[in-house]
Structure formats: structure tokens, C-alpha cells
Amino acid sequence: MRLSERVRVAFTDRVGGCSDGAYGSRNLGGAVGDDPGAVRKNREETARGFGVAAERVVYMRQVHSAEVRYVSEPFGEDPPGIDAVYTSEAGLALCVLVADCAPVLIADPVAGLIGAAHSGRAGTAAGVVPALVGAMAGEGADPGHMIALIGPSACGLCYEVSAELRDDVAAVLPEAFSTTRQGTPALDVRAGIVAQLERAGVGDIRHDDRCTIEDPDLYSYRRDHVTGRFAGYIWLDA
């Protein structure tokens, strides 16, 4: 999929890899208990399928923070604990690993800047997406030119939480307040991210609004507990 002439994005699913059991079959997460060799092969073949060099994919050690960093190359075997990255380097793919949290991909095609954020409950409440928008703006991007794509995540009708947790998040981000189909307290992380993007001045907001809990082709930690990770990728063509 293209967000613009040069900006390409993709979301994977759990189909088409070599992982077994609970991780079957295209698990891209390296810290969930899967065989490292299978994960490495899945990552290499996925990148190759997108026409991206496997050694040019940036992975983060995601810690549910609002930390953002500019990258010009992958971190290697010991990535820092951050939850958003951005770059202007062509051919460098930014990767977000998820299994209920929202992968958020952002581009300013005019400035030639792209970014990716891992925005779950904690990261959304902490403001990782507006932090990414702000960091990109600090390097010359214009929120008015940005395109944001929010990927599959746990939806507001399925993401059940305690009433106390819902109130804590809603105190910071009222738009995230939700209720499940059963009438129990829930969070709508997607709605919260949309509100943050709009307040940051991003007008072009797009969605892959599949619910990870409902879609068996996607990994979901809340549904399965022991499971893999699918990914959102964004990169600039050379």
C-alpha cells in the first residue's frame, strides 16, 4: 500500500511464516518465547516480500513509553527502550510489533519524513503519537501535510478494563472512554489516538480498523495470552 508516491506501508498478519504452535505462523516478535531462528526467517522473508533489505529494518525494544528517536540505521541486537522512531532515509523500514496495541504510521511526503509509533493503552495515555508528530515537526515536517495510518488493534467494544483504569485513562484522554458490548468498562485506544492526531493538526487520518481480538488472522495477547506479534512497516522508496 502507498500513502504517497514515495511512502509505502504494510501490515502483516499471522499467516505465511514458519513458526509453530501458539506462534503460528508468521510471528515477527523476538521476545515472546518463539524459536529465534524461526523469528529471524520470518523477518527476513517478510522484508524480502516487501522489496526491503532485511538488514535495513528498524526494530525497537517497545516499553509502552512516549520516547521518540530519529534513526538513520537499525539499532542492531540491543535496541533501546523506545516506542517511536522517525527517519528521512530512503530504503530504511520502520517496524512496530503489536498484538492488540495500535501501530501508528505517519508520513509527511512533502518533507520526506516518516515515523512509526507503538501506541497501546499506556503509550497512548503518555502521548507517544503526539510526541512523534512533534519530533517530526521539529525536523521540518508540517502536521498539515502529514498522513497518519492507524493499524489493527483491540477495538473499543472488546478492550475490557477495570472501571478504575478506564477512569484513569479518560482523565487524560476523554475520547478513549468506552463500554463493551456487554456493558462493562472498556477503552477505545483508536478513538484516543484520533483525538491526539487531530489536536496536533493532522487532518488526513486513515484506518485499518480490524480488531485484533475479533480477527483470528491477527495475533492478540488479550485473546490468546501466549502468542506472536504482527507488524506495521513504513518506508520511503529510493
C-alpha positions in Angstrom: 0.0 0.0 0.0 1.2 3.5 -0.7 0.4 6.6 1.3 2.0 8.7 -1.4 4.2 8.2 -4.4 7.3 7.5 -2.3 5.8 6.3 1.0 4.9 2.7 1.4 3.2 0.9 4.3 2.2 -2.6 5.1 0.6 -4.6 7.9 1.3 -8.2 8.3 -0.9 -11.0 9.7 -0.1 -14.3 11.3 -0.3 -16.3 8.0 2.6 -17.5 5.9 5.6 -18.0 8.2 7.5 -20.9 9.8 6.7 -20.5 13.5 4.8 -23.4 15.2 2.2 -23.8 17.9 0.8 -20.7 19.6 3.2 -18.6 17.4 2.0 -20.0 14.1 2.9 -19.0 11.7 4.4 -15.5 10.8 5.5 -14.4 14.2 7.8 -11.3 14.0 8.2 -10.8 17.7 11.6 -11.7 19.1 10.8 -11.5 22.8 7.7 -13.7 23.2 9.2 -17.1 23.6 9.3 -18.3 20.0 12.3 -20.0 18.4 14.8 -17.3 17.4 15.6 -19.0 14.2 12.0 -19.0 13.1 11.6 -15.4 14.0 14.7 -14.4 12.1 13.5 -16.3 9.0 10.0 -14.8 9.3 11.5 -11.3 9.5 13.9 -11.9 6.5 11.2 -13.3 4.3 8.7 -10.6 5.2 11.1 -7.9 4.4 12.1 -9.6 1.2 8.4 -9.8 0.2 8.1 -6.0 0.5 11.3 -5.4 -1.5 13.2 -4.2 1.6 16.6 -5.4 2.7 16.2 -7.4 5.9 19.2 -5.7 7.4 17.6 -2.3 6.8 14.6 -2.8 9.1 14.5 -0.8 12.4 13.1 -2.7 15.4 12.6 -1.1 18.7 12.5 -2.6 22.3 9.0 -1.4 23.0 8.3 -0.4 26.6 5.0 1.5 26.5 6.7 4.9 26.8 6.4 8.2 24.9 10.1 8.1 23.9 10.9 9.0 20.3 14.2 8.8 18.4 15.4 9.8 14.9 17.1 6.8 13.2 19.5 6.6 10.2 20.1 2.9 10.6 18.9 -0.2 12.5 19.8 -0.4 16.2 21.2 -4.0 15.9 20.9 -6.7 18.6 20.3 -4.4 21.5 17.7 -1.7 20.6 16.9 1.0 23.1 13.7 1.1 25.1 11.6 3.5 23.0 8.2 3.4 21.3 8.5 5.7 18.3 11.1 6.3 15.6 11.3 8.5 12.5 13.6 9.0 9.6 14.3 10.6 6.3 16.5 7.8 5.0 15.2 6.1 1.8 15.0 2.3 2.0 15.1 2.2 5.8 11.9 0.5 7.0 10.5 1.3 10.4 8.7 -1.6 12.2 6.2 -1.6 15.0 5.4 -5.0 16.6 1.9 -5.4 18.1 -0.7 -7.9 19.3 -3.5 -5.5 20.5 -1.7 -2.2 20.8 -2.1 0.2 17.8 0.7 0.5 15.2 0.6 4.1 14.0 2.4 5.0 10.8 2.9 8.7 9.9 4.4 10.4 6.8 4.9 13.9 5.6 5.6 13.2 1.9 6.5 16.9 1.2 9.2 17.0 3.9 10.3 13.4 3.1 9.9 12.3 6.7 8.2 9.1 8.0 7.6 7.8 11.5 6.2 4.8 13.4 4.8 4.5 16.9 3.7 1.7 19.2 0.6 3.1 20.9 -1.1 0.8 23.4 -3.0 1.9 26.4 -0.1 3.2 28.4 1.7 4.7 25.4 -1.4 6.4 24.2 -2.1 7.9 27.7 1.5 9.0 27.8 1.2 10.7 24.4 3.6 8.7 22.2 1.8 9.7 19.0 1.7 13.5 19.6 5.3 13.2 20.7 6.2 11.6 17.4 4.3 14.3 15.5 6.1 16.9 17.5 9.5 15.4 16.9 8.9 15.2 13.1 7.7 18.8 13.1 10.9 19.8 14.8 12.8 18.4 11.9 10.8 20.3 9.3 7.6 18.3 8.8 4.3 20.0 8.8 1.3 18.3 10.6 -0.9 19.8 7.9 0.9 17.8 5.3 1.0 14.6 7.4 -0.8 11.4 6.6 -1.4 9.0 9.6 -2.5 5.4 9.3 -3.7 3.6 12.4 -3.4 -0.1 12.1 -5.3 -3.1 13.6 -5.7 -3.0 17.3 -8.1 -4.1 20.1 -11.3 -2.2 19.5 -13.3 -0.2 22.0 -16.1 -2.8 22.1 -13.7 -5.6 23.1 -10.9 -4.0 25.1 -12.4 -4.6 28.6 -10.6 -2.9 31.6 -11.5 -2.1 35.1 -13.6 0.9 35.8 -10.7 2.5 37.7 -8.3 2.0 34.8 -10.9 3.4 32.3 -11.3 6.5 34.5 -7.6 7.0 34.9 -7.1 7.0 31.1 -10.2 9.0 30.4 -9.0 11.7 32.8 -6.1 12.3 30.4 -7.8 11.4 27.2 -11.6 11.5 27.4 -12.1 10.2 23.9 -10.8 6.8 25.0 -13.7 6.2 27.3 -15.7 3.2 26.1 -18.0 0.4 27.0 -18.0 -3.2 25.8 -21.0 -4.9 24.0 -21.7 -6.5 27.4 -21.9 -3.1 29.1 -18.6 -3.4 31.0 -15.9 -0.7 31.2 -13.6 -0.5 28.2 -11.1 1.7 26.4 -11.1 2.8 22.8 -7.5 3.4 22.1 -8.1 4.2 18.4 -10.5 7.0 19.3 -8.0 8.4 21.7 -5.2 8.4 19.0 -7.5 10.0 16.5 -8.2 12.8 19.0 -4.5 13.3 19.7 -3.7 13.5 15.9 -6.5 16.0 15.3 -5.3 18.2 18.2 -1.8 18.0 16.8 -3.0 19.3 13.4 -3.0 16.1 11.4 -6.1 16.2 9.2 -5.5 13.1 6.9 -6.1 10.1 9.3 -6.7 6.7 7.8 -7.5 3.3 9.3 -7.1 -0.4 9.0 -9.8 -0.8 11.7 -9.7 -4.6 12.1 -10.0 -5.7 15.7 -7.2 -7.9 16.8 -9.3 -9.7 19.4 -12.0 -10.5 16.9 -9.8 -11.4 13.9 -8.2 -14.8 14.0 -5.7 -13.9 11.3 -4.1 -11.4 13.7 -2.2 -12.0 16.9 -4.0 -10.9 20.1 -2.4 -11.1 23.5 -5.7 -10.4 25.3 -7.4 -13.3 23.4 -4.6 -15.9 23.5 -2.1 -14.8 26.1 0.8 -16.8 24.7 1.1 -15.6 21.1 3.2 -13.9 18.5 3.4 -10.4 17.1 2.4 -9.0 13.7 3.9 -5.7 12.4 3.3 -2.4 10.8 6.0 -1.2 8.4 6.6 2.2 6.7 9.4 3.1 4.4 10.5 5.6 1.7 11.2 4.4 -1.7 14.6 5.5 -3.1 
